[in-house]
Amino acid sequence: MNGSLSCESFYQGAKKAAHKAMDDHGRMEYDEFALHAGVAVEKLSKASLAAKNPLYIAEVRQSNVDVIMHLGGHVQLEEKKVRTVGATDAINRLRKIGVLKKVDPDLDLLIEMRNGAVHAAPDSVLAKRMVSPLARTIGTLLTDLSRPLDDFWGRWTKAVEDAVDEQSDAVSQDVQLRIGQARHRLEDRLEGLPLPNDIRFRPEQSGFSFFFGAVDPDADGENVSVTGGAGCPACGREAQVTVEASSNKGAVVVSMTCPWCQLHLDSPEEIEAAEADLAISLEIAEAVLHGDYD
């Protein structure tokens, strides 16, 4: 049988498509994400079927007896003449043998989006939230194949683990995913550039530099912008934070932007979920907001 129809070939194809999907999601190209995510599920589903019996990936037609015999290893056919099962049928076969859940509306929606039955605009919430069903389905299939998660996902391992963490709320899952995407986006931008290691790998801060300025003059409360410190939870570099005054000479960080990896956190809840260490920025901003800065 041709090597392109082997379990290993389908596995490697699924891995490549899944990584493309996560890169697409990080660039907010959600149409492309849905396409590559669906391809990843389809190919890994075929890998799971082929591992059990190569005949399970054959498209069922009255005229494809030769294809079945080819997959069984007794007839040789040209690769272009071999038709394998599509994504929907592959998933249905895995449901019949108990590998995948019989009812999974999110997975069905992902495959419909991959097939073009559901079209998602570039900012579609529908496509954006498909990371969790993708990660969950891939995890189930990898378990069936006895393949380790980190071998398949590589640098995306933590992000997809966070995406299916049932103990984590939706905000935390989204923020942790965006942190991973920002980190990998910076890695890709720096790859191949002739940079010294102290710039490429989370440089040590020589000191805390900052500037102040009104961020939103029309806001109800008083704001101050502070830049400095190694506060970005994605890349460890200096971040710009917006701090808003609160009662009793207090203050709260309401947003954070990293000019290096382009991570944006847009609410106190997202900042808390990111576990960002912005204590120094907050301390300085409090002093400025309440007139205690020398």
Secondary structure, 3 states (H helix, E strand, C coil): CCHHHCHHHHHHHHHHHHHHHHHHHHCCCHHHHHHHHHHHHHHHHHHHHHHHCHHHHECCCCCCHHHHHHHCCCCCCCHHHCCECCHHHHHHHHHHCCCCCCCCHHHHHHHHHHCCCCCCCCCCHHHHCCHHHHHHHHHHHHHHHCCCHHHHHHHHHHHHHHHCCCCCCHHHHHHHHHHHHHHHHHHHHHCCCCCCHHHHCCCCCCCCCCCCCCCCCCCCCCEEEEEECCCCCCCCCCEEEEEEECCCCCEEEEEEECCCCCCEECCHHHHHHHCCCCHHHHHHHHHHHCCCCC
